[in-house]
Structure formats: C-alpha cells, structure tokens
Amino acid sequence: MVMRDIPLGVQDFKKLRDLDLYFVDKSQMVASILDSPGTEVFLFTRPRRFGKSLNLSMLDAYLNGRYSGNHWFDGLSIDRTRPDDPDRNTNTVVCLDMKGLGAGTYDDFLKQMSSRMSVLYREFMYLEDSDRLDSKSRQEFMGIYMENGDADLGASLFMLLRMLYAYHGRKVVLLIDEYDSSVNDAPPSARILRDSRVSRSARSTRSGTIELPLVPAQYVPGTNPSFT
C-alpha cells in the first residue's frame, strides 16, 4: 500500500493531484451540482479550513475548458459515475478570489480590487480585439485591464461575464472565493465597504440581482451567511 503525503496548506486541486498527495474523494460534489439543473447559484458556508477553496479549485479543474485532456479525476468517484461527461472541461470559467481585499481603508480596497480585476481580465485578453464584441465593449475591457480610473469598476465583473457570453455564445461559470472577506476583514473605520458598489456588485452577482441567464451556475464558498 502506497502511503501518500498529507497536504498542508495546499488549496490547488490540480497541484494536489499532480503531486499524488492524500485526497479525500469529494468529487461527487461536482456531480451533485451538475445534476441540479434547476439551481443556478450554490453557496457553501462552512467554518474556515473546511476545504471550501479546494472544492472550488476542484470545480474549476473539472469544468474549465483550459484543462482539457487532464487526468486529475482518474480513479475518483465522478470518473466512474459520469464517464464521457459532456460538461467536463468544456466550459468557460471565471474565477475571482476576494481573499485579502478587506484590509486597510476604503481607498485601499478600491486599489486592490482594481488590480485584482485587471489580473482577471488578463486571462481573457482574446476579447481585446475580438470582432464579436462592439467597440464600446472592447473599450470597457481595456479600461478595466489598464486600471483606468474612469472605468466602471463596480460593474466590471458583470461586464466580463457579458463579454464572454457574447464571444462564446454560451453561458459562463462563475466561481467566487472569499466573497465576504471584503467586509469581514475590514477595520471598523472602513465598514463603508459593506455598502460599497464594488463589493455589493460581486455579492449581487452571486445572489441573483444581476441577470443570471448569462451564468449557468455560480459556486460561492464563504464563511459568513449574512449575504444569503
């Protein structure tokens, strides 16, 4: 019997599988989500260190078309229950990690969020000059990517989903990690974050106030149930 090393602090499912580290098979969670077509939003509220980020990474590894042809799920439960799954690695996936955005002042938060969205937009640079988008959308894309102060940061997440939908002609999967940290980690003097447009936009995308028909399902782990 091969003794695998126990991962410590590893939240990347792909890395965990590549290194053949010890893994408690939770892959049926993916199947249970995919078998719930009537649910467009999934919110996971668990105490810290319960594997929420790892589960999100597993969903990304399974759904994201960028990882087509991988063997990370070989031998796992979902590989047996959903063979030849048409959902496996055929989706456009947007992953937003909001960890660490709550520290500092409100202005600090805006700068950090602007940088975080710029990095996220960089993953989809093929939208920059796509003729499938109108000129206004391409201009909006570059405004967020270049961290232009006049860009609409509050709507940047929704704009990205809209542009990806226009480009691919199919719905997008949105994964948000630590969605509540911008409020929970904010010092008392910066509690204005609770009502900020940028933070509220990320939460409203999750809660359904933005047009969810653009998104087949959103998987959002968090520790604070106050936004449910």
Secondary structure by P-SEA (a helix, b strand, c coil): cbbbbbbcccccaaaaaaaccccccccaaaaaaaacccccbbbbbbccccaaaaaaaaaaaaccccccccccccccaaaaaccccccccccbbbbbbccccccccaaaaaaaaaaaaaaaaaacccccccccccaaaaaaaaaaaaccccccccaaaaaaaaaaaaaacbbbbbbbccccccccccccccccccccaaaaaaaaaaacccccccccbbbbbbcccccc
